[in-house]
């Protein structure tokens, strides 16, 4: 039997030439050819952690502490917690990157602000400047109504507790809008609005102007509808049955 030998030639591919030993050789790249690279863009989120009880802060605090440990600049502001020697001049620092701020009040705030005027009667919050109450209103308004609705109270300038809460809010607002932060935690912000210590319209206007890279986390048992609508993520905690 005569065996026939068949020599297989390498298969040529378009754009390639044969090199030594008949092996395909990659075509020379054009000097004008450039690889594409996607650039990641940072987008901060508004996250809301709410519950029918005052217990949504501990998990968020752990998350904030971890972020600070990894190098992020974090500010935690608790609007209604007091009873310790704090305030703007005595805030705590953890990990060198996390500032923990509480108002300079004698105890925790749980009752509506003692003296207030309706938020609807305040100067409109077109900018992030604090809402100013109308000068002609001197009598106290009824108890706080739903957040963000006409009739929600704004305290007058004579209430020291309100001044302490507004002081930490003003600092938090300036840090946020100034681009100083990577993460901002506002604990019981919605409840502070409901109880009449902050103006819902100003809070909403400030968060709408936040830098795009900052993560904002809101916690507490009450949350204005306008802030719920802005949220990218809402976590609702429930008690076990």
N, C-alpha and C positions, 0 to 999 in steps of 0.2 A: 504494500500500500504506500502510495506516495503522499506524503503529508505536505500540504500547502501552508506556507507561512504568510500570514496577513499582517502587514504592519499598520497599526492604527495611528493615524495622525491626530495630534491634539486638536480639539475643536476650538476654532477661533471665535472669540466673542467680540462684538462691536466695541471699538474704542481701546482694544488691547492688542499688543504685538507679542510675537513669540520671542522669548529670550533664549539663553543657552539651554541645551538639551530639550528644546521644544516646549519649555514651560511658559505659561502665559505670564506676561509682564504687564504690571499696572501702567496705565497711561499716565503721563506726566500731568500733574494738576496745573491748571491755569493759575497764573499769579493773581488773577482777578477773582478767583473763586474763594468765597469766604463762608465759613460755617455760621449757622444761625444759633443764637443762644437766647433763650427766654429769660427775661429779667423778672424775678419775683417782686411783686408789688405788695407792700404791707397795707392791710386794710384792718383797722380796728373795728371791734364789734361792740354793740351795746347789749349786755347780758342782764337779765333780770332774774333774781332768785326771790321768790315770794312764798309765803306760807300763811295759813290762818293763825299762826302763833308766832311769837318773836323768837325764832330759832334758826334762821337761815344764814346767819353770819359766820358761824364757826367753819363751815366748809369753804366758804369764800376766803376767809382769813388764811386758811392753809394754802389755798391756791396762790394768794397774793404773796405769802411768805416764800413759797417755792420760786415764784417769778423773781423776787428780789434776790434770792440766793443765786440765781442764774445770771444776775447782772442787770435786771430791769429796774428802772426807777419807778417806785410805786408809792402812791399816797392813799392811805385809808382815812376816811373822815366819818366819824360816828356823830351824828347830829344831836341825838337825844340822850347820850350816855354822859353822866357826870359823877360827882362824888369823889373825884380824885383831883390832884393838883395838876390840871392841864390848861389848855388854852394855847394860843399861838406861840407863846414864849416857853411853854413847858411841854411841847409835844415829844413823843418818844421816837427813837430811831432804832431799827432792827436791821441787822446784816449790813449796816452802812448805806442801804439803798431804799429802805422802807420807812416812811414817816407815818406815824400813827397819831391822829389828831382828834381831840375831843373838845367841846366847848368848856369854857371856864364857868361852870354852874355847880351849885352845891350838891345836887342830886340828879338822878335820872328824871327826864321830863316825860310825863305820861298824860298830862291834862292839857286841854286847849289853852292857848296863850291867853293871859288874863285880859289884856286890852287889845282890841283889833278893829280894823276897818275893812269893809269888803274889798277883795282884790280887784273887783270890777271898777272900783272908784280910784284905783291907783293909776299913776302915770303909765301908759301903755309901754310894754317891754319890747320895743322894736330892736333894741340892741341888748348887749349883755350887761348893761348897767343895772344896778339894783333898782327895784321898783320903789317909788317914793309915794307915801300915802298923801291923799288930798289934805291940804292944810285946814280946810273948813270943817272937817269931820273930827269931832272931839269925843263923841260918846262911844261906848263899847258896842260892838256888833253882837248878834246872836252867836250861838255855838257854831263850830266849823261845819260846813256843808261838804258835799262831795268834791273831790279834787278837780281843779280845772274848770269848775262851773261858776257862773256869776253868783256871788254871795259867799264864796270861800274867803275867809278872813285873812287880812294882812295886818300883823301887829303894828301898833304905833311905836314911835321912837322912845317912849317912856318905859318900855318893858326891858329890864336888864337881861332876862333870860333870852328874849328874842335877839337882843344885841349880841349876846355871846354866840348864839347859833348863826346869826348873819355874819359874824366875824370869820368863823371857820368856813362858811360857805363862800365868802368873798375870796379868801385865800385859796380855797380849792378851785374856784372858778378861774382865778388868775393863773394858777399853775397849769390848769388844763388848756386854756386858750393861749398861753405863752409857749406851749410845746415843750414844757419841762418834764413831762411824764411819759411813761410807757403804759402804765395801768393806773386807773383811778377807781377806787371802791367808795361808794357813797351809801353808807349804812343807814337805813330807816329814813331815806330821803323822802319817800312818798308819805310816810307818817308825819314827818316834819311839815310837809305841805298841808296835810289834812288838819293838823292841830293848829295851823295858823302861824307858824314860825318862818315860813318861806313862801314866796309867790310862785305859783305853778307856772305862770306865763314866762317868768324870767328863767326858771329852771329849764323849761323846754327850749327857749331861745338859745340858752347857753349850750346845751347839748347839741343843738342843730349846728352850731358853729365850731364844734370840737375839731381838732386836727385829725386827719383820716387814719393816722397810725395808732392812735391811743385806744386801748381797750377800756371801756367804762362798764363797771359792774354795779348794779343797783340792788339793794336787798331791803327786806322788811315786809311786814304783814299788809301794808297798804301801798298801792301804786296808782298814780293818776292815769286815766285812760290815754292821754296824749303820749305818755312815756311808754305805755304798753304797745302803742301803735308804732313807735320808733324802734322797738327792740328787734334785734336780729335773732335772739334766743331767749326763751322764757322757760324757766325751771320752776315748777310748782311742787313744794314739799307737802306731804300729807302725813298725818299721824296714822300709825298702824291700828288696825281693829282686831 
